Amino acid sequence: MSTVPGDRTWRDAGLVEPELTDLPEVQPDDDTDARDGAYEPDEPRPDLVGEADPGDVAEQKTPVPEDERDDYP
């Protein structure tokens, strides 16, 4: 960033649009390799030690319905 007043100071501060010739050409990445080897985690477990009560695990897996009310408390 320039500290001397002038045209570069205005551009560095974002007050002047950059010229299209200043922008580098960037080729898009081919991400097919990344998708093929993507990390897919296992199903979540209730606890790692196996000490959870089965009833608690079933209750925690129950989906919570959406609140459709428009008013707020």
Secondary structure, DSSP 8 states (H G I E B T S, - for coil): ---SSSHHHHHHTT-S---GGGS--------HHHHHT--------S-SSS-S-HHHHHHHHS-----------
